[in-house]
Amino acid sequence: MAITDEKLVQNFLAGDEKALEMLIDRFLKPVFGFVFQLVRDESAAEDIVQETFVKVWKNISKFDAKKKFSTWVFAIAKNTAIDHLKKKKTLPFSAFESEDGNGILDNLEDETILHSNALLQKMDNVKEAENYLNSLSPELRTILLLHHQQGFSLVEIAEILSAPTNTIKSKHHRAVLFLRQQLALRTLL
């Protein structure tokens, strides 16, 4: 049976240097994939991931053992990526979302709820799906990536993003509505 992330943290704090290496090995690819999807720049993603794991190493003694280690690591990665994007001032904004976070898609009637994974599967190719994802605001894209690519629950995403669970559920729904609308527009053309 594989040793848990939380046990590896305990082992590292007790002096086992290999435990941190094992944690980094476990999370390096998923964190890189997540960060790359946010910043869309391989070199920047590498730097952000490196900075993320330096922060993990420096702050691991502050990790709350009652929580999931994966949630903590992805929160650090998300914050580091957002900081990088803010420094570059390349944060795009969604035409469907106002400054207060309300979007025009919130008021659409929704009779047939489609899961966002099913929507993405209906897209003709990966590039098309990526284009639609990239047209979302960074926050909505982050929620979809954490949920569908990394497998976090919406409750865990709320913890990662330091937001109320209902807000995350609403924003996830908004992202799904946007994807559905894009798919509908594509089929009309």
C-alpha positions, 0 to 999 in steps of 0.5 A: 500500500502506498504511503499517504501524502500526509504521512510523507509530510510527517516523515519529512518533518521528522528528518527524512529528506527522501519523503520530500523528494517523494512528494515532489515526484508525486506532484511535479507533473500534475502541478506543471500541467495545471500551471501550464494550462493557466499561464500557457508558457512552458518556460514560465510554467517551469519557473512557477512550478519551481517556485511553488515547490520552494514555497512548499519546502519553506512552509511545510512545517505550517501545513495543517495535517487535518487537511489534504496535502494536494489541496495545499500544494495546488493552492500554492501553485495557483497563487504563484501562477496568479502572482506571475500573471499579475506581474506580467499584466496578462490577466485576460477578462471574460466578456461574459463577466463583469467586475463584480463577478456577475455574468450574462450567462447567469440568467439563462434558463438551463433545461438540459444540464450537460456535464462540462466533461461531456461538452469538452468531449463533443468538441472536435479536437483538443485545440478547439477545447483549449481555445474555449477554455482559454476564452474563460476568465482565469478564475473560471478556467482554474475551477474547470481545470482543478475539477476535471483535470486534477479531480478536486471536488468543488468543496476542495476547490473552494478551499484552494481558492479561499472562496465559499463553496456555493460561489465555486459551484455557481462559477463552475456552472457559469463555465459549463454554461459558457462551454455549452453556449460555444458548442451551440454556436459552433453547431449553428455555423 
